[in-house]
């Protein structure tokens, strides 16, 4: 009954936010880097923060340092949605929030480099999640799969309060209702994409540091492969990786090939679910077996990814570039 009441409450609060966003023009206008073509409300992902805040209250204030970090993340990200926040200030808040997360997980006692590794992974995942928001349903479905996998593992490992994952899932379901559509009612915005990344990574990090099984990081394998190889390619081309772009594989599939965005989100979510099932299976074996599995999986995923992306660039992207150049030349003539 409490969960039903929470879902109703989250729906009402999301609708209330839509009125506020519409009133104050908090919208996402498409530009040359966007993967959508119509003006859409931004910041609907604030519901992720609200869902975890409800959990925080009803649980008797569990994970206070994490909650403080999430609040800082959500606040600076929401301000970034409506104002022009400097990169230095944003990164300072992100770093502080990661430290609070690390403190909550109790990882200050192991070697100091754990903090650096945690910071790199969290900040990288946060930025990756930020790009996902441009495709209808991607943030919602992918997060639903990852949180669902964590929920399943938690039933046996018990690494975190189960209600934490349940309330996170409730927030994702409410957001998905408005976002998983051909014409999305809203996008998550920075407050949502950064917020859900922080929420997922806290649970995932807690699982990894409790079990010592780093194989669980593969719960983010599909999008991790896309994000990392996109960065590598941009560095190779001499591009500024801090600037917005639309060169991820899913963006090429949507914008250049023209596939349905919901189908692409479904593909990413389904593939991650299948990989997650394999991860849970291999987590029962020794670390050597886990490492061999992880290496083989990443090699196969990378190979398929690079071949597919190269094919799309050759067949669609290069052709469009040539056509645009010819059109520009004809206009000048």
C-alpha positions as CSV (number, residue, x, y, z in Angstrom):
1,X,0.0,0.0,0.0
2,X,2.9,2.4,0.8
3,X,4.3,1.8,-2.6
4,X,1.0,2.5,-4.3
5,X,0.6,5.8,-2.3
6,X,4.2,6.7,-3.3
7,X,3.6,6.2,-7.0
8,X,0.5,8.4,-6.8
9,X,2.4,11.0,-5.0
10,X,5.2,10.9,-7.5
11,X,2.8,11.2,-10.4
12,X,1.2,14.3,-8.8
13,X,4.5,15.9,-8.0
14,X,5.7,15.3,-11.6
15,X,2.6,16.9,-13.0
16,X,3.1,19.8,-10.6
17,X,6.7,20.2,-11.9
18,X,5.4,20.3,-15.5
19,X,3.2,23.3,-14.6
20,X,6.2,25.0,-13.0
21,X,8.5,24.2,-15.9
22,X,5.9,25.4,-18.4
23,X,5.3,28.6,-16.4
24,X,9.0,29.5,-16.2
25,X,9.9,28.2,-19.7
26,X,12.2,25.4,-18.5
27,X,12.4,23.7,-21.9
28,X,14.9,21.8,-24.1
29,X,15.2,23.5,-27.4
30,X,16.7,21.3,-30.1
31,X,20.0,22.4,-31.7
32,X,22.5,21.0,-34.2
33,X,23.7,18.5,-31.5
34,X,20.3,17.4,-30.4
35,X,18.7,14.0,-31.2
36,X,15.2,15.4,-31.0
37,X,13.4,18.0,-33.2
38,X,10.7,19.5,-31.0
39,X,10.7,21.7,-27.9
40,X,10.3,19.5,-24.8
41,X,10.0,20.2,-21.0
42,X,13.4,19.8,-19.3
43,X,14.0,18.6,-15.8
44,X,11.4,15.9,-15.5
45,X,14.1,13.7,-13.9
46,X,13.8,15.7,-10.7
47,X,11.4,12.9,-9.8
48,X,14.4,10.6,-9.2
49,X,15.6,12.9,-6.4
50,X,12.1,13.2,-5.0
51,X,11.7,9.4,-4.9
52,X,14.9,8.9,-3.0
53,X,14.1,11.8,-0.7
54,X,10.8,10.0,0.2
55,X,12.8,6.9,0.9
56,X,15.2,8.9,3.0
57,X,12.4,10.2,5.2
58,X,10.4,6.9,5.5
59,X,13.6,4.9,6.3
60,X,14.5,7.0,9.3
61,X,17.2,9.0,7.4
62,X,19.3,6.2,6.0
63,X,22.5,7.0,4.2
64,X,22.7,10.7,5.3
65,X,26.1,11.5,3.6
66,X,24.9,10.0,0.4
67,X,21.7,12.1,0.6
68,X,23.7,15.2,1.2
69,X,25.8,14.5,-1.8
70,X,22.7,13.7,-4.0
71,X,21.2,17.0,-2.8
72,X,24.3,18.9,-3.8
73,X,24.3,17.2,-7.2
74,X,20.6,17.7,-7.8
75,X,20.8,21.4,-6.8
76,X,23.8,22.4,-9.0
77,X,22.4,20.3,-11.9
78,X,18.9,22.0,-11.7
79,X,20.6,25.4,-11.6
80,X,22.6,24.3,-14.6
81,X,19.3,23.5,-16.4
82,X,18.0,27.0,-16.0
83,X,21.2,29.1,-15.6
84,X,24.7,29.2,-17.0
85,X,26.8,27.5,-14.3
86,X,30.6,27.6,-14.7
87,X,32.3,24.3,-15.3
88,X,34.7,24.9,-12.4
89,X,31.8,25.3,-9.9
90,X,30.0,22.3,-11.3
91,X,33.1,20.0,-11.1
92,X,33.8,21.2,-7.5
93,X,30.3,20.2,-6.5
94,X,30.6,16.9,-8.3
95,X,33.9,16.2,-6.6
96,X,32.5,17.0,-3.2
97,X,29.5,14.8,-3.8
98,X,31.7,11.9,-4.9
99,X,33.7,12.3,-1.7
100,X,30.4,12.2,0.3
101,X,29.4,9.1,-1.5
102,X,32.8,7.5,-0.8
103,X,32.5,8.4,2.8
104,X,29.0,6.8,3.0
105,X,30.4,3.6,1.4
106,X,33.3,3.6,3.8
107,X,36.1,3.3,1.2
108,X,38.5,5.7,2.8
109,X,40.2,2.9,4.7
110,X,41.4,0.9,1.6
111,X,44.3,2.3,-0.6
112,X,44.0,6.0,-1.5
113,X,43.7,5.3,-5.2
114,X,40.2,3.8,-4.6
115,X,39.0,7.4,-4.2
116,X,40.6,8.4,-7.5
117,X,39.1,5.4,-9.3
118,X,35.7,6.1,-7.7
119,X,35.8,9.7,-8.8
120,X,36.8,8.9,-12.4
121,X,34.1,6.2,-12.7
122,X,31.3,8.3,-11.1
123,X,32.1,11.5,-13.1
124,X,32.5,9.5,-16.3
125,X,29.1,7.7,-15.8
126,X,27.4,11.0,-14.9
127,X,28.5,12.6,-18.1
128,X,27.5,9.5,-20.1
129,X,24.1,9.6,-18.5
130,X,23.8,13.2,-19.4
131,X,24.1,12.4,-23.1
132,X,21.6,9.5,-22.9
133,X,18.9,12.0,-22.1
134,X,18.6,13.2,-25.7
135,X,17.0,9.9,-26.9
136,X,13.4,9.2,-25.8
137,X,13.2,6.4,-23.2
138,X,17.0,5.7,-23.1
139,X,17.6,7.1,-19.6
140,X,14.4,5.6,-18.2
141,X,14.7,2.1,-19.7
142,X,18.5,1.7,-19.2
143,X,18.2,2.8,-15.5
144,X,15.2,0.5,-15.1
145,X,17.3,-2.4,-16.2
146,X,20.3,-1.6,-14.1
147,X,18.2,-0.9,-10.9
148,X,16.3,-4.1,-11.6
149,X,19.5,-6.1,-11.8
150,X,20.7,-4.5,-8.5
151,X,17.3,-5.3,-6.9
152,X,17.7,-9.0,-7.9
153,X,21.2,-9.3,-6.6
154,X,20.2,-7.5,-3.4
155,X,17.7,-10.2,-2.6
156,X,20.6,-12.6,-1.9
157,X,23.6,-10.4,-1.2
158,X,21.8,-7.7,0.9
159,X,24.3,-4.9,0.2
160,X,21.8,-2.1,0.6
161,X,18.3,-1.5,2.0
162,X,15.8,-3.0,-0.5
163,X,13.5,0.0,-0.2
164,X,16.3,2.2,-1.6
165,X,16.1,0.3,-4.9
166,X,12.3,0.0,-4.9
167,X,11.9,3.8,-4.5
168,X,14.4,4.4,-7.2
169,X,12.5,2.0,-9.5
170,X,9.2,3.8,-8.6
171,X,10.7,7.1,-9.6
172,X,12.1,5.7,-12.9
173,X,8.7,4.2,-13.7
174,X,6.9,7.5,-13.2
175,X,9.5,9.3,-15.4
176,X,9.2,6.6,-18.1
177,X,5.5,7.1,-18.3
178,X,6.1,10.6,-19.6
179,X,9.4,10.0,-21.4
180,X,9.1,6.6,-23.1
181,X,7.0,8.0,-26.0
182,X,7.6,8.8,-29.6
183,X,6.8,12.4,-28.6
184,X,8.3,12.7,-25.1
185,X,6.4,14.9,-22.6
186,X,9.7,15.7,-20.9
187,X,13.4,15.0,-20.7
188,X,15.3,14.2,-17.5
189,X,17.5,17.3,-17.8
190,X,20.8,17.6,-15.9
191,X,19.0,17.3,-12.6
192,X,17.6,13.9,-13.7
193,X,20.5,12.4,-15.6
194,X,23.1,13.4,-13.0
195,X,20.7,12.4,-10.2
196,X,19.9,8.9,-11.4
197,X,23.6,8.3,-12.3
198,X,24.5,9.2,-8.7
199,X,21.7,7.0,-7.3
200,X,22.7,4.0,-9.4
201,X,26.4,4.4,-8.8
202,X,26.0,4.5,-5.0
203,X,24.1,1.2,-5.1
204,X,26.5,-0.3,-7.6
205,X,29.6,0.9,-5.7
206,X,28.2,-0.4,-2.4
207,X,27.7,-3.8,-4.0
208,X,31.2,-3.9,-5.5
209,X,33.0,-2.9,-2.3
210,X,30.9,-5.3,-0.2
211,X,31.5,-8.3,-2.3
212,X,34.9,-7.4,-3.8
213,X,33.5,-8.5,-7.2
214,X,34.4,-5.8,-9.7
215,X,32.5,-7.8,-12.4
216,X,29.4,-5.9,-11.4
217,X,30.6,-2.8,-13.1
218,X,29.5,-4.6,-16.3
219,X,26.0,-3.7,-15.3
220,X,26.9,-0.5,-17.2
221,X,28.8,-2.3,-20.0
222,X,26.6,-1.4,-23.0
223,X,26.6,2.3,-22.4
224,X,30.1,2.3,-21.1
225,X,31.4,0.8,-24.4
226,X,29.5,3.5,-26.4
227,X,30.7,6.4,-24.2
228,X,34.4,5.3,-24.0
229,X,34.9,4.5,-27.7
230,X,33.1,7.8,-28.6
231,X,35.6,9.7,-26.4
232,X,38.5,7.8,-28.0
233,X,37.4,8.6,-31.5
234,X,36.9,12.3,-30.7
235,X,40.3,12.5,-29.1
236,X,41.8,10.8,-32.2
237,X,40.0,13.4,-34.4
238,X,41.3,16.2,-32.2
239,X,37.9,17.3,-31.0
240,X,37.1,18.9,-27.6
241,X,35.5,16.1,-25.6
242,X,34.0,18.6,-23.2
243,X,31.8,20.0,-25.9
244,X,28.4,18.6,-26.8
245,X,28.1,16.2,-29.7
246,X,26.0,13.5,-31.2
247,X,28.5,10.8,-32.2
248,X,27.5,8.0,-29.9
249,X,26.3,4.9,-31.7
250,X,22.7,5.3,-30.5
251,X,22.7,8.9,-31.9
252,X,24.0,7.7,-35.3
253,X,21.3,5.1,-35.3
254,X,18.6,7.7,-34.5
255,X,19.8,10.7,-36.5
256,X,21.7,9.3,-39.5
257,X,20.1,5.8,-40.0
258,X,16.7,7.0,-38.9
259,X,15.7,4.1,-36.6
260,X,12.9,4.7,-34.1
261,X,14.2,6.1,-30.9
262,X,12.2,3.9,-28.6
263,X,13.4,0.8,-30.5
264,X,17.0,2.0,-30.0
265,X,16.3,2.5,-26.3
266,X,14.8,-1.0,-26.2
267,X,17.8,-2.5,-27.9
268,X,20.2,-0.9,-25.4
269,X,18.1,-1.9,-22.4
270,X,17.6,-5.5,-23.7
271,X,21.3,-6.0,-24.4
272,X,22.2,-4.7,-21.0
273,X,19.7,-7.0,-19.4
274,X,21.2,-10.0,-21.1
275,X,24.7,-9.0,-20.2
276,X,23.5,-8.4,-16.6
277,X,22.1,-11.9,-16.4
278,X,25.5,-13.3,-17.5
279,X,27.3,-11.1,-15.0
280,X,25.1,-12.4,-12.2
281,X,25.9,-16.0,-13.3
282,X,29.6,-15.5,-13.5
283,X,29.7,-13.6,-10.2
284,X,29.4,-17.0,-8.5
285,X,32.8,-18.1,-9.8
286,X,36.3,-17.2,-8.7
287,X,37.9,-13.9,-9.6
288,X,40.1,-15.4,-12.4
289,X,37.0,-16.8,-14.2
290,X,35.3,-13.4,-13.7
291,X,38.2,-11.6,-15.2
292,X,38.4,-13.9,-18.2
293,X,34.7,-13.5,-18.8
294,X,34.9,-9.7,-18.5
295,X,37.8,-9.4,-21.0
296,X,36.1,-11.7,-23.5
297,X,32.8,-9.8,-23.2
298,X,34.4,-6.4,-23.6
299,X,36.5,-7.5,-26.6
300,X,33.4,-8.9,-28.3
301,X,31.3,-5.9,-27.5
302,X,34.0,-3.5,-28.7
303,X,34.5,-5.4,-31.9
304,X,30.8,-5.5,-32.8
305,X,30.5,-1.8,-31.7
306,X,33.4,-0.6,-33.8
307,X,32.4,-2.5,-36.9
308,X,28.8,-1.3,-36.7
309,X,29.8,2.2,-36.1
310,X,32.4,2.3,-38.9
311,X,29.8,0.9,-41.3
312,X,27.3,3.6,-40.3
313,X,29.9,6.3,-40.6
314,X,30.9,5.1,-44.1
315,X,27.4,4.4,-45.4
316,X,25.4,7.3,-43.8
317,X,27.5,9.9,-42.2
318,X,30.1,10.3,-45.0
319,X,27.4,10.3,-47.6
320,X,25.5,13.1,-45.9
321,X,28.7,15.1,-45.6
322,X,29.4,14.7,-49.3
323,X,25.8,15.7,-50.1
324,X,25.9,18.7,-47.9
325,X,29.2,19.8,-49.5
326,X,27.7,19.4,-53.0
327,X,24.6,21.4,-51.9
328,X,26.7,24.2,-50.5
329,X,28.8,24.3,-53.7
330,X,25.7,24.4,-55.9
331,X,24.3,27.3,-53.8
332,X,27.5,29.3,-54.2
333,X,27.5,28.7,-58.0
